[in-house]
Amino acid sequence: MTFAITLPIHRPNNFYNALDSFFDDVWAAPKRKKVEPISATYNVTEAKNGYDISIAAPGRNKEDFRVNVEDDVLEVSYEAADETPNSLSLSSFNKTWRLPENADVESIIGKYEQGILTLNVPVPDIARVSREIAIE
């Protein structure tokens, strides 16, 4: 039985290697840039009667959004396709928040103005505890 071992050809680092790599780069298939997903910016703040959730989504229509509450989970999503003669752009967003057990889900109010979707989630009797923390 005969075994054959093939070793890679080693070319010394010289002018011909540089020339080969130059032409490999010139005639290689164009490389595509990896597009990282862009997530919408959101902010949750405590309001007098509960919580306000603000989602920045400029350029959308209020009809693009879907807001749903199921089992004390608030889900906000949108999906939109912008098509022009030369390009197609798809964008989507999906975010969920666990609501407090005493949140009044029937009274959640949403409005979309100037590129910001704002949801007011009323929560009666929010326990507001404030105390100063000593730093050692």
Secondary structure, DSSP 8 states (H G I E B T S, - for coil): ------------SSHHHHHHHHHHHHHS------------EEEEEE-SSEEEEEEE-TT--GGGEEEEEETTEEEEEEEEEEEETTEEEEEEEEEEEE--TT--GGG-EEEEETTEEEEEEE-TT-----------
